[in-house]
Amino acid sequence: MPEFAKLGDALDVELVVVSCLLHDLAWTKTKELVTNTRRFEVDGANLARDFIDTTLEKDGDWSKNGRRMQLAWDAIALHTMEAFAPWKEPEVALVHYGIHGDLLGPSLHLLGLPDDLPNLKGVMTNEEFKEICNAFPRMQFAEEFKEIFCGLCRDRGRHTFDSTVVHYGMEWGYDGRGTGVEEFNKVVEDAQRAKNLYGVMSSIDELADEA
């Protein structure tokens, strides 16, 4: 993408690569490492920060409270957020595009970004994608991805409601095969934020009228 290539050495390529490699640590099957009381992206960012802090050389300016660490945390925590990540620092935006390129390949332009962001059509050709798949076989990733996201709905419940993840549970339940679809949709319906927020604010207005 020329928008990033023109940055040259100003772009922290190591930060981008490290963030891409570590972005889904919260998908771990070692459940003791995750909380299930946060969005998986936040758990993943925290796990990545701890890993970097204990693994990477500190002379690379990876101090736990430093700028690079904060950018890596942001890149991972926001990697699913097309409403925010593209407007962040170049490294955060590029991690977002790179991860979605892994998911969508030559169809990256279907991500549905606003018109004032880079046009992603043609960023990856079919031939380039095939070369990547020859080196790293996709292994029916769409089906595995569906099962992972449905599992997040099962394990994290309401902490999926403000993300793309929730739609997987609403469509395919807790296991990707329909188990719990009705139950999950009922939970989502009961948690409608606008309705609940309006109800609370209305009661507060009534309290204010008594002042």
C-alpha positions in Angstrom: 0.0 0.0 0.0 1.7 3.3 -1.1 0.3 5.2 1.8 2.5 3.1 4.1 5.4 2.5 1.7 6.1 6.2 1.4 6.8 6.4 5.1 10.0 4.5 4.7 12.0 4.1 7.9 9.5 6.2 9.8 7.2 3.1 9.8 8.0 0.7 12.7 7.9 -2.5 10.7 9.0 -4.7 13.6 6.1 -3.4 15.6 3.7 -4.2 12.8 5.0 -7.7 12.4 5.1 -8.5 16.2 1.5 -7.2 16.5 0.2 -9.3 13.6 1.9 -12.4 14.9 0.5 -12.0 18.5 -2.9 -10.5 17.7 -5.1 -13.5 18.5 -3.4 -14.9 21.6 -6.8 -14.7 23.3 -8.0 -17.6 21.1 -5.8 -19.8 23.3 -7.3 -23.1 24.5 -5.5 -22.6 27.8 -8.4 -21.0 29.5 -6.5 -19.9 32.5 -4.7 -17.3 30.4 -7.9 -15.4 29.5 -10.7 -13.7 31.5 -13.9 -14.0 29.5 -15.0 -10.8 31.2 -13.6 -8.6 28.4 -13.6 -8.5 24.6 -11.1 -11.0 23.3 -9.1 -8.3 21.6 -8.4 -6.7 25.0 -7.3 -10.0 26.5 -5.2 -10.6 23.5 -3.5 -7.2 23.8 -2.8 -7.8 27.5 -1.3 -11.2 26.7 0.8 -9.8 23.9 2.1 -7.0 26.2 3.1 -9.5 28.8 4.8 -11.8 26.2 6.7 -8.9 24.7 7.8 -7.6 28.1 9.3 -11.0 29.1 10.6 -12.1 25.7 11.9 -9.3 23.5 15.2 -7.5 24.0 14.7 -4.3 26.0 17.3 -2.5 23.9 14.7 -2.5 21.2 12.8 0.1 23.2 10.1 -2.3 24.2 9.8 -1.0 27.8 6.4 -2.0 29.3 5.2 1.6 29.6 6.9 2.9 26.5 5.5 4.2 23.2 6.1 1.1 21.2 4.4 -1.2 23.7 1.4 1.2 23.8 1.1 1.1 20.0 1.4 -2.7 19.9 -1.4 -2.9 22.5 -3.5 -0.4 20.6 -2.9 -2.3 17.3 -4.1 -5.6 18.8 -7.0 -4.2 20.9 -8.3 -2.3 17.9 -7.5 -4.8 15.1 -11.2 -5.7 14.5 -12.4 -2.1 14.7 -12.6 -0.5 11.2 -14.4 2.4 12.8 -11.2 3.4 14.8 -8.0 1.6 13.7 -7.6 3.2 10.2 -7.5 6.7 11.9 -4.9 5.7 14.4 -1.1 5.7 13.9 0.2 4.1 10.7 1.4 1.0 12.5 -2.1 0.5 14.1 -3.8 1.0 10.8 -1.5 -1.3 8.9 -2.0 -4.1 11.4 -5.7 -3.7 10.9 -5.4 -3.9 7.1 -2.9 -6.8 7.3 -5.0 -9.0 9.6 -8.1 -8.4 7.4 -6.0 -9.2 4.3 -5.3 -12.6 5.9 -9.1 -13.1 6.3 -10.3 -11.7 3.0 -7.3 -12.0 0.6 -7.9 -10.3 -2.8 -11.4 -9.4 -1.5 -9.9 -7.0 1.1 -11.8 -4.1 -0.5 -15.1 -5.7 0.6 -14.2 -4.7 4.2 -16.5 -1.7 3.6 -14.3 1.2 4.7 -15.5 4.8 4.2 -14.6 6.5 0.9 -12.1 8.8 2.6 -9.8 5.9 3.4 -7.4 4.1 1.0 -9.1 2.1 -1.8 -8.1 -1.5 -1.0 -9.1 -2.9 -4.4 -6.1 -4.5 -6.0 -3.9 -4.3 -2.9 -3.5 -8.1 -3.2 -3.9 -10.0 -6.5 -5.3 -13.5 -6.9 -1.9 -14.8 -7.9 -0.2 -13.2 -4.8 -2.9 -14.7 -2.6 -2.3 -18.2 -4.1 1.5 -17.9 -3.5 0.7 -17.1 0.2 -1.6 -20.1 0.4 1.0 -22.3 -1.1 3.4 -21.3 1.7 0.7 -21.2 4.4 -2.3 -23.5 3.5 -5.6 -22.0 4.5 -7.1 -25.3 5.6 -10.8 -24.3 5.3 -10.2 -21.3 7.5 -13.7 -19.9 7.1 -15.2 -22.9 8.9 -12.6 -22.8 11.7 -13.1 -19.1 12.0 -16.8 -19.5 12.4 -16.4 -22.1 15.1 -13.9 -19.9 17.0 -16.2 -16.8 16.9 -19.2 -18.9 17.9 -17.1 -20.2 20.8 -16.4 -16.6 21.9 -20.1 -16.0 22.0 -20.5 -19.0 24.2 -17.7 -18.2 26.5 -17.8 -14.4 26.6 -21.5 -13.7 26.2 -22.3 -10.0 26.5 -18.6 -9.1 25.8 -19.3 -9.9 22.2 -22.4 -7.8 21.7 -20.6 -4.7 20.4 -18.6 -6.5 17.8 -18.8 -8.6 14.6 -18.5 -11.7 16.8 -22.1 -11.4 18.0 -23.5 -12.0 14.6 -21.8 -15.4 14.4 -23.6 -16.5 17.6 -26.9 -15.1 16.3 -26.5 -17.0 13.1 -24.8 -20.3 14.1 -25.1 -20.5 17.9 -22.4 -21.6 20.3 -20.7 -24.2 18.2 -21.1 -23.1 14.6 -23.8 -25.7 14.0 -26.8 -24.0 15.5 -26.7 -25.1 19.2 -28.1 -22.4 21.4 -29.1 -20.0 18.6 -32.5 -19.1 20.2 -31.0 -18.7 23.6 -28.2 -16.5 22.4 -30.6 -14.3 20.4 -32.8 -13.9 23.4 -29.9 -12.8 25.5 -28.8 -10.3 22.8 -32.3 -8.9 22.5 -32.6 -8.4 26.3 -29.3 -6.5 26.3 -30.3 -3.9 23.7 -28.3 -0.9 24.8 -30.5 1.9 23.3 -33.6 0.5 25.0 -31.9 0.0 28.3 -30.1 3.3 28.3 -33.3 5.2 27.4 -35.1 3.5 30.3 -32.4 4.5 32.8 -32.1 8.0 31.5 -35.9 8.4 31.6 -36.0 7.4 35.3 -33.1 9.8 36.0 -35.1 12.6 34.3 -38.0 11.8 36.6 -35.7 12.0 39.6 -34.4 15.4 38.3 -38.0 16.7 38.0 -38.3 16.1 41.8 -35.4 18.5 42.5 
